[in-house]
Amino acid sequence: MLKHSRLITATLMLAPLAFTVIALFFLPDEIPAHYNLYGEVDRWGSKYETLILPIFVIIFGLGMSAVAHVASHGAGANESTAKALVCANIAALAIFNVMELYFLVNGILVAAGRDGLRVDISNVMCIAMGVAFIPTGLYMPKLKRNAASGVRTRWSMMNDEAWAASQRFGRGAFIAAGVTDIAIGIFVPGFYSILAGLGVLLLAGLAAAVYSRRAYERTQPPSGK
């Protein structure tokens, strides 16, 4: 398994809860609880609602860790798949950490009668997604054929050669998507950045799927021979 991955995962799982418990001492009883598509507060709620995301983060992290453990120790164990799942877990937990910090800081500012953070949460999430997909893409060529991670289509799963070619293409596609999402998060305003960012990731996935078919066809002998 990845070096220090357990420590990193545990830290990212528990950090939002620690941040929130500390913030509860400084938050007023009512804080912004929901934002509309334009980043404006459209509902106020109890400060204890801020505990919902940290609890979800712990449950999510434990679930992903369990899946990775099964992938590395269960029947048909695949170490590369387990490592990919650990990386995905760490990336997702990091995004959740950024989200919780944003909500806490913005809540404190708005509740105190000050302007909230100038950066929209949608832009923050888009940038975070882009950052997460770059290391994901970099790791893809190291994946062995499996049914849990990587560019998995019926064509890439046909043989090791098609699989390897599909993962190499996936590396470039998802790194490019990650860089593009970072740029979108910086330059595209508000909720539109999330829509555009998700669209880019969808296109990267579709391109990789189409390429996997071509990769498989190249592994087949010419017809008639």
N, C-alpha and C positions, 0 to 999 in steps of 0.2 A: 504494500500500500504506500501511498505518497508520504514522504517524510513529513512529520509534524502535522499530518492532516487531521488527526483526532483533536489535537490541541486547537488548531485553527477552527475546526468545525464547532467544538464546544464553546470557544470564545464568541464566535459569531451567533451561536444559538442563544447564549445567555446575555450578551451585551445589550440588546434592546430592552430586556427586562430590567437590567441594572440601570440603564439610562432613564427609563420611565419611572422607576421607584424613586430615584433621586429627584427627577423633575416634579413629581407629585408634591414635594415640599414647597415648590415655588409656583405651581400653577394655581389659579383661582378655581373655585368650585365649578364654574362653567367655562368651557373653552370651545373654540371652533371644532365641530365634529364632522362636518362634511363641506366639500367645495364643489361648485358647479363646473361646467366645462371651461369657464373663463377664469378659474382660480379664485372665484369669489366665495366667501363663506355663505352657505345657504341653510345651515343648521348648527345650533349650539347644543352641547350636551355635557354630561358629567365628565370631570377630569379623569375619572376611573375608566372611561371608555378607552383611554390610551393604552390600557393593559391588554386589550383584545389582540392587537397585532403581535406583541411580544409572546403571548401564549401560543398563538398560531405558529410563530417562527419556531418555537421549541418543538411543537408537534411535527411540523414539517421536517425539521432537521433530523429528528429521531426516526421518522419514517424513511427518509432518504438514506440515512446511515444503515438502517436495517436492510434495505434493498441492496445496498452496496455490499454488506456483509454476506448476504445470501449469494450474491453474484461471485464472490471470491472464495466462499467455503461450501456452497451447496453443490447439488448434483450438476455436472457440466460446468464447474467453476471456470471463470474466465477473468484473469487478473486485469487485463486491459479494459474490460467492460466495467469492472469494479472501480478502477481508477477514474474512468470517464464519469461514472456516477458520483464519485466523491468530488470531482472538479465541478460538476453541475450543481451539486449541493452547496459547495462553498460559494460559487458565483451567485446562486439564488439567495443565499443567506446574506451575502454582502449587499445585494440590492435591497433586501428587507431592512437591513441596518440603516442604509442611507434614507429610506423612506421614513422610518421611525424617528430618526434624528430631525429630518425635515419637519415632520408633523409637530414634534415637541417644541422645537425652536420657534416655528411659525405660530403655534398656539400661544406660547408665552408672549410673543411680541404683539399679536392681535388682541389678546385678552388684556394687555397692559395699555391698550389704546394707541399703540404705535403701528406704523405700516408693517405688514408682513414681509416675509422674504421676497426680494425682487425676482427671484428665479421661480418660475412655475414648476409645480411638482411633476407635470407631464414632461417637461424638458429634462428634469433631473432623472426621471425613470428611463427616458429614451437614451440619454447618455450612458446611464448605468447598464442598460441592455447591450449597448454597443461595446462597452468595455468588457462585459462578460463573454460576448461571443468571440472576441479575438483569441483568448487562450483556448476556448473550445475548438475553434478552427485549427489552431496550431497542433492540438493533440490528436486530431482525427486520423492522420496517417499511421499512428501507432496502434490503432484499434485492430484487433483481430475480429474475424467474422463472428457476429453475435446478433441476437434478436432484441437487444435493449438499447443500443446507442450507435451513433454514426449515421451515415447515409444508408438506410435500410430500405431497399425495394426488392421486389421479386427478382430483378435482374442482378443487383449487386450481391444478392445472397446465393446466386447460382454457383459461383466458384471464387477461389481466392484471388485470381487475377482481376476479375471484374470488381470484386470488393476493394482491392487495393487502389485501383484506378479511381473508383468512385470516391474514396476517402481523400485521395490527393486533390481531386477537383473540389470536394467539399471544403477542404482547408482553405483554398483560395476564395471560394464563394462566401464562406462565413466570415473570413477575415475582412473581405471587402464590405460585406454587409455590416459588420461591427464598426468599421471606420466610417461608413456612410451614416449609420445611426448616430454616431457621436456628432458628426457635422449637422445632421438634422436637429438633434437636441440643442445645438448651439444657435442655429439660424432660423429654425421654423418655430413660430409662436405657439404656445399653449398645447391644447389637446390635439391640434393638427400634427404636432411632432410625434405623438404616440401612434396615430393612425399611419403616418408616413413611415415611421420606424418599423411597425409591424408589417406593413406592405413590403418593405425591403427584405425583411427576413423571410416572408412568404415567397418572394421571388427567388431568393437564394435557395430555398428548399426545393422549389419547383425546378430550377435550373439543375440542381444536383440530381434530382430524380430523373430528368430527361437524359442527362449525361450518363447515368448509370446504365440505361438501356443501350446507349451507344457503346459503352465500355464492354458490356456483355457481348454484344454482337461482334465486336472485334476479336473476342476470344474464340468465336466459332469458326470452323473450317468453311471455306467457300462452298456454296451449294453445288452439287454435282460431282464432288470429289469424295 
